[in-house]
Amino acid sequence: MDNMKEEDNTDSRPLYVGNLDPLVRVKDLEKLFEKIGTIDKIDLKSGFAFVFLKDGWDEAIKQLDGVDLDNRRIKVEFARGDGHIKRREDERRRDAQSTPSNTLFVVNFDPVRTRTRDIEKHFERFGRLLRIEVRRNFAFVQFETVDEAADAKNALNGKQILDREITVEFMASNRKPSERRFLLL
């Protein structure tokens, strides 16, 4: 996508896009929004998304709220919140990245089509997998070593599994490894 910026979205504003069909892809949202503003990032969830625009926010809401996308009238509005949740999440992510672990948190894959084996196929080339636990649209992937997990994180963060761009982070947890429950491979 030509008008997406790589990393920094500090100057962009998130728009909430709701009532999405679970089969909607990032590409579908790109086609809608790229005509109106400069896309910084699209964070697709199951049934909704956050589209970060550098400009054109009001115009996007005006033109796209109520538009039909895959036989559903979508809702487009400014993302709500006082920023407290986002700050807490940013802090959690920062802490997790500063303390690497052998377990990765993987999110945003297609919860309908993605199976444990799909995740396993993407991650197994980076080292010995000890466990994978899949829940709805997120998973935990545990490697034998931190280095293996770091290699997988660096290579797969932002890549696609079944047409969905995934986010891969080190797991942040206050629980001891012995208290975590996973599915054994």
Solvent accessible surface area in square Angstrom, and as a share of the most:
residue,aa,sasa,rsa
1,M,93,0.41
2,D,153,0.79
3,N,47,0.24
4,M,53,0.23
5,K,87,0.37
6,E,158,0.71
7,E,148,0.66
8,D,66,0.34
9,N,40,0.20
10,T,108,0.63
11,D,104,0.54
12,S,13,0.08
13,R,109,0.40
14,P,43,0.27
15,L,0,0.00
16,Y,64,0.24
17,V,0,0.00
18,G,1,0.01
19,N,76,0.39
20,L,2,0.01
21,D,31,0.16
22,P,49,0.31
23,L,101,0.50
24,V,2,0.01
25,R,34,0.12
26,V,15,0.09
27,K,115,0.49
28,D,42,0.22
29,L,0,0.00
30,E,24,0.11
31,K,127,0.54
32,L,34,0.17
33,F,0,0.00
34,E,71,0.32
35,K,166,0.70
36,I,31,0.16
37,G,8,0.08
38,T,50,0.29
39,I,0,0.00
40,D,2,0.01
41,K,77,0.33
42,I,12,0.06
43,D,26,0.13
44,L,9,0.04
45,K,41,0.18
46,S,48,0.31
47,G,25,0.24
48,F,68,0.28
49,A,0,0.00
50,F,55,0.23
51,V,0,0.00
52,F,23,0.10
53,L,0,0.00
54,K,52,0.22
55,D,65,0.34
56,G,23,0.22
57,W,66,0.23
58,D,100,0.52
59,E,71,0.32
60,A,0,0.00
61,I,40,0.20
62,K,161,0.68
63,Q,93,0.41
64,L,11,0.06
65,D,58,0.30
66,G,24,0.23
67,V,46,0.27
68,D,88,0.46
69,L,24,0.12
70,D,76,0.39
71,N,140,0.72
72,R,89,0.33
73,R,174,0.63
74,I,3,0.01
75,K,91,0.39
76,V,1,0.01
77,E,34,0.15
78,F,63,0.26
79,A,30,0.23
80,R,207,0.75
81,G,71,0.68
82,D,117,0.61
83,G,26,0.25
84,H,94,0.42
85,I,122,0.62
86,K,115,0.49
87,R,146,0.53
88,R,141,0.52
89,E,59,0.27
90,D,52,0.27
91,E,93,0.42
92,R,74,0.27
93,R,82,0.30
94,R,151,0.55
95,D,81,0.42
96,A,4,0.03
97,Q,63,0.28
98,S,87,0.56
99,T,94,0.55
100,P,64,0.40
101,S,25,0.16
102,N,33,0.17
103,T,0,0.00
104,L,0,0.00
105,F,43,0.18
106,V,0,0.00
107,V,18,0.10
108,N,8,0.04
109,F,1,0.00
110,D,0,0.00
111,P,37,0.23
112,V,83,0.48
113,R,87,0.32
114,T,7,0.04
115,R,146,0.53
116,T,48,0.28
117,R,119,0.43
118,D,26,0.13
119,I,0,0.00
120,E,39,0.18
121,K,108,0.46
122,H,53,0.24
123,F,0,0.00
124,E,74,0.33
125,R,161,0.59
126,F,38,0.16
127,G,23,0.22
128,R,143,0.52
129,L,20,0.10
130,L,51,0.25
131,R,74,0.27
132,I,0,0.00
133,E,14,0.06
134,V,41,0.23
135,R,115,0.42
136,R,212,0.78
137,N,27,0.14
138,F,59,0.25
139,A,0,0.00
140,F,41,0.17
141,V,0,0.00
142,Q,18,0.08
143,F,0,0.00
144,E,86,0.39
145,T,58,0.34
146,V,64,0.37
147,D,109,0.56
148,E,35,0.16
149,A,0,0.00
150,A,25,0.20
151,D,80,0.41
152,A,0,0.00
153,K,34,0.14
154,N,113,0.58
155,A,36,0.28
156,L,4,0.02
157,N,73,0.37
158,G,35,0.34
159,K,111,0.47
160,Q,85,0.38
161,I,1,0.00
162,L,64,0.32
163,D,68,0.35
164,R,2,0.01
165,E,82,0.37
166,I,2,0.01
167,T,37,0.21
168,V,1,0.00
169,E,13,0.06
170,F,13,0.05
171,M,20,0.09
172,A,35,0.27
173,S,50,0.32
174,N,162,0.83
175,R,127,0.46
176,K,133,0.56
177,P,92,0.58
178,S,105,0.68
179,E,89,0.40
180,R,39,0.14
181,R,180,0.66
182,F,31,0.13
183,L,106,0.53
184,L,135,0.67
185,L,99,0.49
